[in-house]
């Protein structure tokens, strides 16, 4: 199905069952709704899956969007579908959106699950600052900088690069203490994109939160150990 938000096409899948709470699955950057779609077979609630633009079947180019735009888009989609109470399950970038949704719409969120969530200020090594300095110098000298940036950044067009840059520069650390929903944090033990120290920081700053670590799991811990991930997810969302 297609939902129009500020002129942009947003693709979603809504599996409706007779439940008061809807599980809303929000995928990571560079992925699409299919990455988490397998979860609905194992859970009892209605389920909503969204393709974040520019991925999947959603709009391919956006102008001026921020992480707050993505969040209000998901809120608007829930309103459009008449969804009043949600469990949020956000992987990586989807975790960013889930954090903000949980802060701005506290009464709507029953439970929150952050899976290898992004959004926190990272610890930077010296090599990072060297690269940034080289980039700024080359840009000042009008030299080629087209190969500077992460794989995610380089895969985007000019407008989406601006959107992506704005998102990664927006740290959400200060929002965490405002989350009131019971929260489950699931991280891969060997995640090198959002390392384990971020999981521990989430656990420390979010009230009523607990942390589960997937042994040997990567940034895609739900793929590395699907059944352990589903066990943690199901137990948390369906416990009395």
N, C-alpha and C positions, 0 to 999 in steps of 0.2 A: 504494500500500500504506500501511497505518497501523501506526505503532509507538507504544505507550503508554509515556510516560516521566513518572513521578511523577503519574500520573492525567491527564496531558495528551495529546491526540491529535497525533501528529506524522506528517505525510504525507511520503512519499518515493518516488522512482523509482529502481530499481536495474536497470541494464543489465549483465547478467552475461556475460562472455566468458571464455575460458580463459587468464587472465593471473594472475600472482602479485600484481601491484600493482593497486589500484583508485584511479581518479581521483575524488576527492570534491570536488564543486562546491558552494560555499556563497555564496549570493546576498547582496545588500545590503539594508539596512533599507528597508521599503516595497515591496520587489519580491517575487519568488517564484522557484521553481526554473526556470521557463521562460526567465528572462533569460539563463541560461547553457546551456540545454539543447542549443542548436545545436552546441556543441563536441564532443559525443560522436560525431557523424558523421565527424569529421576525426581522431579519435584511436583508437588500437588497444586501449587498456586497458578493463577493466570500468569502469563509471561509476556513481557514486551522486550523486543530486540530492536535496536536502532543502528542504522548505518550513519556514522558521523561523516559529514562532508570533509574532505573530497573523496571519501572511500566508499567501496561497495557500489550501490546503485544511487547514491545521493549526489547532490551538486558537486561538480568537479572544481570549481573555482569560487572563492569567496573574497570579498573585500571588506576590510575593517573589522572582521570578527575578532573577538577575544575569548578567553576561557569563560568569561561571564556570558557571552553570546551563546556559546554551546550549552551552558547551564540553563539559561532562560528558554532556549529552544526545547530542551527535554521537559521542562516544567510546562511549557505551552502545549506540547504534544500530549502530556498526561491530562491536562485540562480538556483538550480536544476530544480525548477518548473517554472522558468521564471517570478517570482514575483518581481516587482520593487518598488512598493509602498504599504505600510502596515499601518493598524491600529493595535496596539498591545494591547491585553487584557490579563493581567497577574494576576493570583491569587496566593498570598503567595510566594512560591518558583518561580512560573512563573513571579512574579513581579520582582524578582532579575534579571532574564534573560532579562525581558523587559527594565529594567533600563539600563543595559549595552548595549543592542541592540540600544537603543535610543541615547546613547552616542557615540558609535562607528560607527553607520550608520545613522547619523542625516538626511541626504537627503532622506532616504528611508521611514522614519517614518512620517506619516501625523498626527496621533493622538495616544496618549498613555492613557491607562486606567489601573490604579493600584488598585487591589481589595484586601483589607486586606494584603497588600504587606509586605513581609519580606525583609531583607537586611540591616536594620539599626542597629546600636549598641544599645543593650538594656540596660535599667537601671537594675542593679542587686541588689537584697536584700542580707543581711548578710548571710541568710541561704544558698544561692548559693555558696558563698565563703567557707563556712564551709564544704559543700559537696565536693567541689573541693579539699580542703586540706585533707579531709579524704581519697579521692580517691588516691591522690598522695602518702600519707603515706602508705596506704595498698599496693599500687603497689611497693613502695620502699622496703617493708617488704616481698614481694612476696606472698601476701595474695590474696584471690579471689576478683576480681573486676568485674566479669562478669555481675553483676546485676546493675552496675552503668551506668547511661546514660538515656536519654529520651526514650520514647516508639518508636519513629522513629528510633533512633540509635540502640536499642536492636533488632529491627526487621530485621536488615541488616546482610549480611555476612561480613567476615573480610575485604575484599577489598572495599566493599561499605561503610563500617564504616569509612574508611580512607577518601573516597570521601566526605561523609556527614560531617565529622569533618572539613575538609578543607573549605567546603562551608559555614558552620555556623560561622567559624572564620573570614571569609572575609566580612568585613563591607563596605557598598557601600555609606556611607554618603558623602564622598568627590566627588562622581560622579554626585550627584543630580544637582548641579549648571550648569553642562554641558548639561543638557537636554534642547532642544529647542522646541520640539513638544508641542502643546497644550495638557494639561494633565488633566484628571479627576481622582480624588482619591475617591474611595468608600470604606468605612469601616463600620463594624458592631459596634454599640454603645457599646456592651458588649464583644467585642473581647478580650479574655485573652491570646491569642497566640501572636498576634501583636497588642498590646494595642493602644488605641486612641491617646496617646501622640505621637506615631510614625506617625499617619496620619497627625497630626498637624505639625510635623517636615518636612514631605514630602511637605506639602502645603507651608511652609515657605521657603524651599530651592529650589523648582522647579519653575522656571519662568512660567508665563502663566498657572497656575494650579488653580483648584477649588476643593473643598471638599464637598462630599455628605455623610451624615451619615445615615445608616439604623437603625431606632429605634429598640432597643432590639436585634439587630443583633449580631450574634456570629462571629467567624472566617470564617464561611461559610454564610456570609450575603446574598449571592445570592440564597441560599436555604431557609433561614429564611423568606425572603420577596421577592420572585421571581419576582413579578410584579412591585414592586417599583424599584428593581434593573434593570429590563429590561427597564423601563421607563427612568431612568437616562442614561442608556447605549445608548438606541436608540436616545434620544434627543441629546446627545453629539456627537455621530458618524454621525448623519444625519442632523445636523443643517447646515444652509447655511453658 
